[in-house]
C-alpha cells in the first residue's frame, strides 16, 4: 500500500470526540501545528501560519485518546495523511486528515505519566512463562508453591498479583518479572 505517513508536532485544538461504532471506538479531534522560525533581524522566535488537521483514531487508540488528551496539550501525532476535497454551498473546500497510528504527549514541553490499560481477557492476564516454568522448583518447596498451581502471590503480566494480594515470602521475580508491590486487599 502506498500511504503517505507523516509525523506532526503541535497542540490539541479541540477536545476528543469519542463514539462507539459497530467495529469499535472512533475518536477525532482538531490538531494545530504552528511552525516557529528564528527571525535574525529581530533576534527572536516568530510563529508562522498555523495549519489545522483533523486526527481520526480507531479502536483502542480512540478509547485511550478520549481518556488522555485535553484541549491545548502538546502532542506528537504519527499516521496516514489523507487529503480530500468536497463541495459545500457552492464552494470547493480542501480537508486534510490524519488517520492516526500513534499519538503521544510531546515530552520536550512537559511530563506525562503513562498508565497501562488493563483488559478483562484471561489470556492477557495469564502469568508470564507459566508453561515453561512448571517443572522449575522454587524456594517454597515444590514446583507450584504452597498454594497449588501458580501460587497466590504469582505476579501477572500487569505487574500486580493474582487475587489482589501479594504475600511476604511469595515467589521471587525472575529476570522477566518485576517484584510486585506489597498490596492489601479489602474483602
LUMROGU-578960 format. One record per residue: residue number from 1; residue in one letter; chain; x, y, z of N, C-alpha, C in turn. Coordinates in Angstrom, 1 decimal. Example, Ala and Ser with C-alpha at 12.3 -4.5 7.8 and 13.67 -1.06 7.14 Angstrom:
% residues 2
{1, 'A', 'A', {13.2, -5.7, 7.8}, {12.3, -4.5, 7.8}, {13.2, -3.3, 7.8}}
{2, 'S', 'A', {12.8, -2.2, 7.1}, {13.7, -1.1, 7.1}, {12.9, 0.0, 7.9}}
This chain:
% residues 187
{1, 'X', 'A', {0.8, -1.2, 0.0}, {0.0, 0.0, 0.0}, {0.9, 1.2, 0.0}}
{2, 'X', 'A', {0.6, 2.2, -0.8}, {1.4, 3.4, -0.9}, {0.7, 4.6, -0.1}}
{3, 'X', 'A', {0.8, 4.5, 1.2}, {0.3, 5.5, 2.1}, {1.4, 6.5, 2.4}}
{4, 'X', 'A', {1.0, 7.8, 2.6}, {1.9, 8.8, 3.0}, {1.9, 8.9, 4.5}}
{5, 'X', 'A', {2.9, 8.5, 5.2}, {3.0, 8.6, 6.6}, {3.7, 9.9, 7.0}}
{6, 'X', 'A', {3.1, 10.6, 8.0}, {3.6, 11.8, 8.5}, {3.7, 11.8, 10.0}}
{7, 'X', 'A', {4.6, 12.6, 10.5}, {4.6, 12.8, 12.0}, {4.5, 14.3, 12.2}}
{8, 'X', 'A', {3.5, 14.7, 13.0}, {3.3, 16.2, 13.3}, {3.5, 16.5, 14.7}}
{9, 'X', 'A', {4.0, 17.6, 15.0}, {4.2, 18.1, 16.4}, {3.3, 19.4, 16.5}}
{10, 'X', 'A', {2.4, 19.4, 17.5}, {1.6, 20.6, 17.7}, {0.7, 20.4, 18.9}}
{11, 'X', 'A', {-0.5, 21.0, 18.9}, {-1.3, 21.1, 20.1}, {-2.7, 20.6, 19.7}}
{12, 'X', 'A', {-3.4, 20.0, 20.7}, {-4.8, 19.6, 20.5}, {-5.6, 20.9, 20.5}}
{13, 'X', 'A', {-6.3, 21.2, 19.4}, {-7.1, 22.4, 19.3}, {-8.5, 22.2, 19.8}}
{14, 'X', 'A', {-9.0, 21.0, 19.8}, {-10.4, 20.8, 20.3}, {-10.3, 19.6, 21.2}}
{15, 'X', 'A', {-11.4, 19.3, 22.0}, {-11.5, 18.1, 22.8}, {-11.7, 16.9, 21.9}}
{16, 'X', 'A', {-11.4, 15.7, 22.4}, {-11.5, 14.5, 21.7}, {-13.0, 14.1, 21.7}}
{17, 'X', 'A', {-13.6, 13.9, 20.5}, {-14.9, 13.4, 20.4}, {-14.8, 11.9, 20.2}}
{18, 'X', 'A', {-15.4, 11.1, 21.1}, {-15.4, 9.7, 21.1}, {-16.8, 9.1, 20.8}}
{19, 'X', 'A', {-16.9, 8.1, 19.9}, {-18.1, 7.4, 19.7}, {-17.9, 5.9, 19.5}}
{20, 'X', 'A', {-18.8, 5.1, 20.0}, {-18.8, 3.7, 19.8}, {-19.4, 3.4, 18.4}}
{21, 'X', 'A', {-18.7, 2.5, 17.6}, {-19.3, 2.1, 16.3}, {-19.4, 0.6, 16.3}}
{22, 'X', 'A', {-19.9, 0.1, 15.2}, {-20.1, -1.4, 15.1}, {-18.7, -2.1, 15.1}}
{23, 'X', 'A', {-17.7, -1.4, 14.7}, {-16.3, -2.1, 14.6}, {-15.4, -1.7, 15.7}}
{24, 'X', 'A', {-16.0, -0.9, 16.7}, {-15.1, -0.5, 17.9}, {-15.2, 1.0, 18.0}}
{25, 'X', 'A', {-14.4, 1.6, 18.9}, {-14.5, 3.0, 19.1}, {-13.9, 3.8, 18.0}}
{26, 'X', 'A', {-14.4, 5.1, 17.9}, {-13.8, 6.0, 16.9}, {-13.7, 7.4, 17.6}}
{27, 'X', 'A', {-12.6, 8.0, 17.4}, {-12.3, 9.3, 18.0}, {-11.8, 10.3, 17.0}}
{28, 'X', 'A', {-12.1, 11.6, 17.2}, {-11.5, 12.6, 16.3}, {-11.3, 13.9, 17.1}}
{29, 'X', 'A', {-10.3, 14.6, 16.7}, {-10.1, 15.9, 17.3}, {-9.3, 16.8, 16.3}}
{30, 'X', 'A', {-9.3, 18.1, 16.4}, {-8.6, 19.0, 15.6}, {-7.2, 19.2, 16.2}}
{31, 'X', 'A', {-6.2, 19.3, 15.3}, {-4.8, 19.4, 15.7}, {-4.2, 20.6, 15.1}}
{32, 'X', 'A', {-3.6, 21.5, 15.8}, {-3.0, 22.7, 15.3}, {-1.5, 22.6, 15.3}}
{33, 'X', 'A', {-0.9, 22.9, 14.2}, {0.6, 22.9, 14.0}, {1.1, 24.2, 13.6}}
{34, 'X', 'A', {1.9, 24.9, 14.4}, {2.4, 26.2, 14.2}, {3.9, 26.1, 14.1}}
{35, 'X', 'A', {4.5, 26.4, 12.9}, {6.0, 26.4, 12.8}, {6.6, 27.6, 13.5}}
{36, 'X', 'A', {7.7, 27.5, 14.1}, {8.4, 28.6, 14.7}, {9.8, 28.8, 13.9}}
{37, 'X', 'A', {10.1, 30.0, 13.6}, {11.3, 30.4, 12.9}, {12.1, 31.4, 13.7}}
{38, 'X', 'A', {13.4, 31.3, 13.6}, {14.2, 32.4, 14.2}, {14.4, 33.6, 13.3}}
{39, 'X', 'A', {13.9, 34.7, 13.7}, {14.0, 35.9, 13.0}, {15.3, 36.6, 13.3}}
{40, 'X', 'A', {16.3, 36.6, 12.3}, {17.6, 37.1, 12.5}, {17.6, 38.6, 12.7}}
{41, 'X', 'A', {16.7, 39.3, 12.0}, {16.6, 40.8, 12.2}, {16.2, 41.2, 13.6}}
{42, 'X', 'A', {15.1, 40.6, 14.0}, {14.5, 41.0, 15.4}, {15.2, 40.2, 16.5}}
{43, 'X', 'A', {16.0, 39.2, 16.2}, {16.7, 38.4, 17.2}, {15.7, 37.7, 18.2}}
{44, 'X', 'A', {14.6, 37.1, 17.6}, {13.7, 36.4, 18.4}, {12.9, 35.4, 17.6}}
{45, 'X', 'A', {12.2, 34.5, 18.3}, {11.4, 33.5, 17.6}, {10.1, 34.1, 17.1}}
{46, 'X', 'A', {9.7, 33.7, 15.9}, {8.4, 34.2, 15.4}, {7.6, 33.0, 14.9}}
{47, 'X', 'A', {6.2, 33.1, 15.2}, {5.3, 32.0, 14.8}, {5.0, 32.2, 13.4}}
{48, 'X', 'A', {4.9, 31.0, 12.7}, {4.4, 31.0, 11.3}, {2.9, 30.8, 11.2}}
{49, 'X', 'A', {2.4, 30.5, 10.0}, {1.0, 30.3, 9.8}, {0.6, 28.9, 10.4}}
{50, 'X', 'A', {-0.5, 28.9, 11.2}, {-1.0, 27.7, 11.8}, {-1.8, 26.8, 10.8}}
{51, 'X', 'A', {-1.4, 25.6, 10.7}, {-2.2, 24.6, 9.9}, {-3.0, 23.7, 10.8}}
{52, 'X', 'A', {-4.2, 23.4, 10.4}, {-5.1, 22.6, 11.2}, {-5.4, 21.3, 10.5}}
{53, 'X', 'A', {-5.4, 20.2, 11.2}, {-5.7, 18.9, 10.7}, {-6.8, 18.2, 11.6}}
{54, 'X', 'A', {-7.5, 17.3, 11.0}, {-8.5, 16.5, 11.7}, {-7.8, 15.2, 11.9}}
{55, 'X', 'A', {-7.6, 14.8, 13.2}, {-7.0, 13.5, 13.5}, {-8.1, 12.5, 13.8}}
{56, 'X', 'A', {-8.0, 11.4, 13.1}, {-9.0, 10.3, 13.3}, {-8.3, 9.1, 13.9}}
{57, 'X', 'A', {-8.9, 8.4, 14.9}, {-8.3, 7.2, 15.5}, {-9.4, 6.2, 15.7}}
{58, 'X', 'A', {-9.0, 4.9, 15.7}, {-10.0, 3.8, 15.8}, {-9.6, 2.9, 16.9}}
{59, 'X', 'A', {-10.6, 2.1, 17.4}, {-10.5, 1.1, 18.4}, {-9.8, 1.5, 19.7}}
{60, 'X', 'A', {-8.7, 0.8, 20.1}, {-8.1, 1.0, 21.3}, {-7.4, 2.4, 21.4}}
{61, 'X', 'A', {-6.8, 2.9, 20.3}, {-6.2, 4.2, 20.3}, {-7.3, 5.3, 20.5}}
{62, 'X', 'A', {-8.4, 5.1, 19.9}, {-9.5, 6.0, 20.1}, {-9.9, 6.1, 21.6}}
{63, 'X', 'A', {-10.1, 5.0, 22.2}, {-10.5, 5.0, 23.6}, {-9.5, 5.6, 24.5}}
{64, 'X', 'A', {-8.2, 5.3, 24.2}, {-7.1, 5.8, 25.1}, {-7.0, 7.3, 24.8}}
{65, 'X', 'A', {-7.2, 7.8, 23.6}, {-7.2, 9.3, 23.4}, {-8.2, 10.0, 24.2}}
{66, 'X', 'A', {-9.4, 9.4, 24.2}, {-10.5, 10.1, 24.9}, {-10.3, 10.3, 26.4}}
{67, 'X', 'A', {-9.5, 9.4, 27.0}, {-9.2, 9.5, 28.4}, {-7.9, 10.2, 28.7}}
{68, 'X', 'A', {-7.1, 10.6, 27.6}, {-5.8, 11.1, 27.9}, {-5.5, 12.5, 27.4}}
{69, 'X', 'A', {-6.3, 13.0, 26.4}, {-5.9, 14.2, 25.7}, {-7.0, 15.3, 26.0}}
{70, 'X', 'A', {-6.5, 16.5, 26.4}, {-7.3, 17.6, 26.6}, {-6.9, 18.8, 25.7}}
{71, 'X', 'A', {-7.8, 19.8, 25.5}, {-7.5, 20.9, 24.7}, {-6.2, 21.6, 25.1}}
{72, 'X', 'A', {-5.4, 21.9, 24.1}, {-4.2, 22.7, 24.4}, {-3.0, 21.9, 24.7}}
{73, 'X', 'A', {-3.1, 20.6, 24.9}, {-2.0, 19.8, 25.3}, {-1.0, 19.5, 24.1}}
{74, 'X', 'A', {0.3, 19.6, 24.3}, {1.2, 19.4, 23.2}, {1.3, 17.9, 22.9}}
{75, 'X', 'A', {1.2, 17.6, 21.6}, {1.2, 16.2, 21.2}, {2.1, 15.9, 20.0}}
{76, 'X', 'A', {2.4, 14.7, 19.8}, {3.1, 14.2, 18.6}, {2.1, 13.2, 18.0}}
{77, 'X', 'A', {1.8, 13.4, 16.7}, {0.8, 12.5, 16.0}, {1.5, 11.9, 14.8}}
{78, 'X', 'A', {1.4, 10.6, 14.7}, {2.0, 9.8, 13.6}, {0.9, 9.1, 12.9}}
{79, 'X', 'A', {0.8, 9.2, 11.6}, {-0.3, 8.5, 10.9}, {-0.3, 8.7, 9.4}}
{80, 'X', 'A', {-1.4, 8.3, 8.8}, {-1.5, 8.4, 7.3}, {-2.2, 9.7, 6.9}}
{81, 'X', 'A', {-1.6, 10.4, 6.0}, {-2.1, 11.7, 5.5}, {-3.2, 11.4, 4.5}}
{82, 'X', 'A', {-4.3, 12.0, 4.7}, {-5.4, 11.9, 3.7}, {-5.9, 13.3, 3.4}}
{83, 'X', 'A', {-5.9, 13.6, 2.1}, {-6.4, 14.9, 1.6}, {-7.6, 14.7, 0.8}}
{84, 'X', 'A', {-8.7, 15.4, 1.1}, {-10.0, 15.2, 0.4}, {-10.6, 16.6, 0.0}}
{85, 'X', 'A', {-11.3, 16.6, -1.0}, {-12.0, 17.8, -1.5}, {-13.5, 17.6, -1.5}}
{86, 'X', 'A', {-14.2, 18.6, -1.0}, {-15.7, 18.5, -1.0}, {-16.2, 19.8, -1.5}}
{87, 'X', 'A', {-17.4, 19.7, -2.1}, {-18.1, 21.0, -2.5}, {-19.2, 21.2, -1.5}}
{88, 'X', 'A', {-19.1, 22.3, -0.8}, {-20.2, 22.7, 0.2}, {-20.6, 24.1, -0.1}}
{89, 'X', 'A', {-22.0, 24.3, -0.2}, {-22.6, 25.6, -0.5}, {-22.0, 26.3, -1.7}}
{90, 'X', 'A', {-21.7, 25.5, -2.8}, {-21.1, 26.0, -4.0}, {-19.7, 26.3, -3.9}}
{91, 'X', 'A', {-19.0, 26.1, -2.8}, {-17.6, 26.3, -2.8}, {-16.8, 25.0, -2.6}}
{92, 'X', 'A', {-15.7, 24.9, -3.3}, {-14.8, 23.8, -3.2}, {-13.9, 23.9, -2.0}}
{93, 'X', 'A', {-13.9, 23.0, -1.1}, {-13.1, 23.1, 0.1}, {-12.2, 21.8, 0.2}}
{94, 'X', 'A', {-11.0, 22.1, 0.7}, {-10.0, 21.0, 0.9}, {-9.8, 20.7, 2.4}}
{95, 'X', 'A', {-9.9, 19.4, 2.8}, {-9.7, 19.0, 4.1}, {-8.5, 18.1, 4.2}}
{96, 'X', 'A', {-7.7, 18.3, 5.3}, {-6.5, 17.4, 5.5}, {-6.8, 16.6, 6.8}}
{97, 'X', 'A', {-6.7, 15.3, 6.6}, {-7.0, 14.4, 7.8}, {-5.7, 13.6, 8.0}}
{98, 'X', 'A', {-5.6, 13.2, 9.3}, {-4.5, 12.2, 9.6}, {-5.2, 11.0, 10.3}}
{99, 'X', 'A', {-5.0, 9.9, 9.7}, {-5.5, 8.6, 10.3}, {-4.4, 8.1, 11.2}}
{100, 'X', 'A', {-4.6, 8.4, 12.5}, {-3.5, 8.2, 13.5}, {-3.2, 6.7, 13.7}}
{101, 'X', 'A', {-1.9, 6.5, 13.7}, {-1.3, 5.2, 14.1}, {-0.8, 5.2, 15.5}}
{102, 'X', 'A', {-0.3, 6.4, 15.9}, {0.2, 6.6, 17.3}, {0.1, 8.0, 17.6}}
{103, 'X', 'A', {-0.2, 8.3, 18.9}, {-0.3, 9.7, 19.4}, {0.3, 9.6, 20.8}}
{104, 'X', 'A', {1.1, 10.7, 21.1}, {1.6, 10.8, 22.5}, {1.9, 12.2, 22.8}}
{105, 'X', 'A', {2.1, 12.4, 24.1}, {2.4, 13.8, 24.6}, {3.8, 14.1, 24.2}}
{106, 'X', 'A', {4.0, 15.4, 23.8}, {5.3, 15.9, 23.4}, {6.1, 16.2, 24.7}}
{107, 'X', 'A', {7.1, 15.3, 25.0}, {7.8, 15.4, 26.3}, {8.9, 16.5, 26.2}}
{108, 'X', 'A', {9.1, 17.2, 25.1}, {10.0, 18.3, 25.1}, {9.4, 19.5, 25.8}}
{109, 'X', 'A', {8.1, 19.5, 26.0}, {7.3, 20.6, 26.5}, {6.7, 20.3, 27.9}}
{110, 'X', 'A', {6.9, 19.1, 28.4}, {6.3, 18.8, 29.7}, {6.5, 17.3, 30.1}}
{111, 'X', 'A', {5.9, 16.9, 31.1}, {6.0, 15.5, 31.5}, {4.6, 14.8, 31.4}}
{112, 'X', 'A', {4.7, 13.5, 31.4}, {3.5, 12.7, 31.3}, {3.6, 11.5, 32.1}}
{113, 'X', 'A', {2.5, 10.9, 32.6}, {2.6, 9.7, 33.4}, {1.8, 8.6, 32.6}}
{114, 'X', 'A', {2.5, 7.6, 32.2}, {1.9, 6.5, 31.5}, {1.2, 5.5, 32.4}}
{115, 'X', 'A', {0.0, 5.1, 32.0}, {-0.8, 4.1, 32.7}, {-1.2, 3.0, 31.7}}
{116, 'X', 'A', {-0.7, 1.8, 31.9}, {-1.1, 0.7, 31.0}, {-2.5, 0.3, 31.2}}
{117, 'X', 'A', {-3.2, 0.0, 30.1}, {-4.6, -0.3, 30.1}, {-4.8, -1.8, 30.5}}
{118, 'X', 'A', {-5.6, -2.0, 31.5}, {-5.9, -3.4, 31.9}, {-7.1, -3.9, 31.2}}
{119, 'X', 'A', {-7.0, -5.1, 30.7}, {-8.1, -5.7, 29.9}, {-8.7, -6.9, 30.8}}
{120, 'X', 'A', {-9.9, -7.2, 30.5}, {-10.5, -8.3, 31.3}, {-10.4, -9.7, 30.7}}
{121, 'X', 'A', {-9.6, -9.8, 29.6}, {-9.5, -11.1, 29.0}, {-8.4, -11.9, 29.7}}
{122, 'X', 'A', {-8.8, -13.2, 30.1}, {-7.9, -14.0, 30.9}, {-6.6, -14.3, 30.2}}
{123, 'X', 'A', {-6.5, -14.4, 28.8}, {-5.3, -14.7, 28.1}, {-4.3, -13.5, 28.3}}
{124, 'X', 'A', {-4.8, -12.3, 28.5}, {-3.9, -11.2, 28.6}, {-3.4, -11.0, 30.0}}
{125, 'X', 'A', {-4.0, -11.6, 31.0}, {-3.5, -11.5, 32.4}, {-2.9, -12.8, 32.9}}
{126, 'X', 'A', {-2.7, -13.8, 32.0}, {-2.1, -15.0, 32.4}, {-0.7, -14.8, 32.9}}
{127, 'X', 'A', {-0.2, -15.6, 33.8}, {1.1, -15.5, 34.3}, {2.2, -15.7, 33.2}}
{128, 'X', 'A', {3.2, -14.8, 33.1}, {4.2, -14.9, 32.1}, {5.0, -16.2, 32.3}}
{129, 'X', 'A', {5.2, -16.9, 31.3}, {6.1, -18.1, 31.3}, {5.6, -19.3, 32.2}}
{130, 'X', 'A', {4.3, -19.4, 32.4}, {3.8, -20.4, 33.3}, {4.0, -21.8, 32.7}}
{131, 'X', 'A', {4.0, -22.0, 31.4}, {4.2, -23.3, 30.8}, {5.6, -23.7, 30.9}}
{132, 'X', 'A', {6.6, -22.8, 30.6}, {8.0, -23.1, 30.5}, {8.6, -23.2, 31.9}}
{133, 'X', 'A', {7.9, -22.8, 33.0}, {8.5, -22.9, 34.3}, {7.8, -23.9, 35.2}}
{134, 'X', 'A', {6.9, -24.7, 34.7}, {6.0, -25.5, 35.5}, {6.9, -26.6, 36.3}}
{135, 'X', 'A', {8.0, -27.1, 35.7}, {8.8, -28.1, 36.4}, {9.9, -27.5, 37.2}}
{136, 'X', 'A', {10.0, -26.2, 37.2}, {11.1, -25.5, 37.8}, {10.8, -25.3, 39.3}}
{137, 'X', 'A', {11.7, -25.9, 40.2}, {11.4, -25.8, 41.7}, {11.7, -24.3, 42.1}}
{138, 'X', 'A', {10.9, -23.9, 43.2}, {11.2, -22.6, 43.8}, {11.5, -22.8, 45.2}}
{139, 'X', 'A', {11.7, -21.7, 45.9}, {12.2, -21.8, 47.3}, {11.0, -22.0, 48.3}}
{140, 'X', 'A', {9.8, -22.4, 47.8}, {8.7, -22.7, 48.7}, {8.5, -24.1, 48.8}}
{141, 'X', 'A', {9.3, -25.0, 48.3}, {9.1, -26.4, 48.5}, {8.7, -27.2, 47.3}}
{142, 'X', 'A', {8.1, -26.7, 46.3}, {7.7, -27.5, 45.2}, {7.6, -26.7, 43.9}}
{143, 'X', 'A', {7.2, -27.3, 42.8}, {7.2, -26.6, 41.5}, {6.1, -25.6, 41.5}}
{144, 'X', 'A', {5.0, -25.8, 42.2}, {3.9, -24.9, 42.2}, {3.7, -24.0, 43.4}}
{145, 'X', 'A', {4.6, -24.1, 44.4}, {4.5, -23.3, 45.6}, {3.5, -23.9, 46.5}}
{146, 'X', 'A', {3.3, -23.1, 47.7}, {2.4, -23.6, 48.7}, {0.9, -23.6, 48.4}}
{147, 'X', 'A', {0.5, -22.8, 47.4}, {-0.9, -22.6, 47.2}, {-1.4, -23.3, 45.9}}
{148, 'X', 'A', {-0.7, -24.3, 45.4}, {-1.1, -25.0, 44.2}, {-0.6, -24.4, 43.0}}
{149, 'X', 'A', {-1.1, -24.7, 41.8}, {-0.5, -24.2, 40.6}, {-0.5, -22.6, 40.5}}
{150, 'X', 'A', {0.7, -22.2, 40.3}, {0.9, -20.7, 40.2}, {1.1, -20.0, 41.5}}
{151, 'X', 'A', {0.6, -20.5, 42.6}, {0.8, -19.8, 43.9}, {0.0, -18.5, 43.9}}
{152, 'X', 'A', {-0.5, -18.2, 45.1}, {-1.4, -17.0, 45.2}, {-0.6, -15.7, 45.0}}
{153, 'X', 'A', {0.7, -15.7, 45.2}, {1.4, -14.5, 45.1}, {2.1, -14.3, 43.7}}
{154, 'X', 'A', {1.8, -15.2, 42.8}, {2.5, -15.2, 41.5}, {2.1, -13.9, 40.7}}
{155, 'X', 'A', {3.0, -13.1, 40.3}, {2.7, -11.9, 39.6}, {2.1, -12.2, 38.2}}
{156, 'X', 'A', {1.1, -11.3, 37.8}, {0.6, -11.5, 36.4}, {1.3, -10.5, 35.5}}
{157, 'X', 'A', {1.0, -10.4, 34.2}, {1.6, -9.6, 33.2}, {1.5, -8.1, 33.6}}
{158, 'X', 'A', {0.5, -7.7, 34.3}, {0.3, -6.3, 34.6}, {1.1, -5.8, 35.7}}
{159, 'X', 'A', {1.9, -6.7, 36.3}, {2.7, -6.2, 37.4}, {2.1, -6.3, 38.8}}
{160, 'X', 'A', {0.8, -6.6, 38.8}, {0.0, -6.8, 40.0}, {0.2, -8.2, 40.5}}
{161, 'X', 'A', {-0.7, -8.7, 41.3}, {-0.7, -10.1, 41.7}, {-2.0, -10.7, 41.6}}
{162, 'X', 'A', {-2.1, -12.0, 41.5}, {-3.3, -12.7, 41.4}, {-4.1, -12.5, 42.6}}
{163, 'X', 'A', {-5.4, -12.3, 42.5}, {-6.3, -12.1, 43.6}, {-6.1, -10.8, 44.4}}
{164, 'X', 'A', {-5.2, -10.0, 43.9}, {-5.0, -8.7, 44.5}, {-4.2, -8.7, 45.8}}
{165, 'X', 'A', {-3.6, -9.8, 46.2}, {-2.8, -9.9, 47.4}, {-1.5, -10.4, 47.1}}
{166, 'X', 'A', {-0.4, -9.7, 47.5}, {0.9, -10.2, 47.4}, {1.4, -10.6, 48.8}}
{167, 'X', 'A', {1.9, -11.8, 49.0}, {2.2, -12.2, 50.3}, {3.7, -12.2, 50.5}}
{168, 'X', 'A', {4.1, -11.9, 51.7}, {5.5, -12.0, 52.1}, {6.0, -13.4, 51.8}}
{169, 'X', 'A', {7.2, -13.5, 51.3}, {7.7, -14.8, 51.1}, {7.2, -15.5, 49.8}}
{170, 'X', 'A', {6.4, -14.8, 49.0}, {6.0, -15.4, 47.8}, {7.1, -15.5, 46.8}}
{171, 'X', 'A', {6.9, -16.0, 45.6}, {7.9, -16.3, 44.7}, {8.8, -15.1, 44.4}}
{172, 'X', 'A', {10.1, -15.4, 44.2}, {11.0, -14.3, 43.8}, {10.8, -14.0, 42.3}}
{173, 'X', 'A', {10.9, -12.7, 41.9}, {10.7, -12.4, 40.5}, {11.9, -13.0, 39.7}}
{174, 'X', 'A', {11.6, -13.4, 38.5}, {12.7, -13.8, 37.6}, {13.2, -12.6, 36.8}}
{175, 'X', 'A', {14.1, -12.8, 35.9}, {14.6, -11.7, 35.1}, {13.5, -11.0, 34.3}}
{176, 'X', 'A', {12.4, -11.7, 34.0}, {11.4, -11.2, 33.1}, {10.3, -10.5, 33.9}}
{177, 'X', 'A', {10.3, -10.7, 35.2}, {9.2, -10.1, 36.0}, {9.7, -9.1, 37.0}}
{178, 'X', 'A', {9.0, -8.1, 37.3}, {9.3, -7.2, 38.3}, {8.6, -7.6, 39.6}}
{179, 'X', 'A', {9.2, -7.3, 40.8}, {8.6, -7.6, 42.0}, {7.3, -6.8, 42.2}}
{180, 'X', 'A', {6.3, -7.5, 42.6}, {5.0, -6.8, 42.8}, {5.1, -6.1, 44.1}}
{181, 'X', 'A', {4.5, -4.9, 44.2}, {4.5, -4.1, 45.4}, {3.6, -4.8, 46.4}}
{182, 'X', 'A', {3.8, -4.6, 47.7}, {3.0, -5.2, 48.8}, {1.6, -4.6, 48.7}}
{183, 'X', 'A', {0.6, -5.4, 48.5}, {-0.8, -4.9, 48.4}, {-1.6, -5.4, 49.5}}
{184, 'X', 'A', {-2.6, -4.7, 49.9}, {-3.6, -5.1, 50.9}, {-4.9, -5.1, 50.3}}
{185, 'X', 'A', {-5.6, -6.2, 50.4}, {-6.9, -6.4, 49.7}, {-8.0, -6.2, 50.8}}
{186, 'X', 'A', {-9.0, -5.4, 50.4}, {-10.2, -5.4, 51.3}, {-11.2, -6.4, 50.8}}
{187, 'X', 'A', {-11.8, -7.1, 51.8}, {-12.8, -8.2, 51.5}, {-14.0, -7.8, 50.7}}
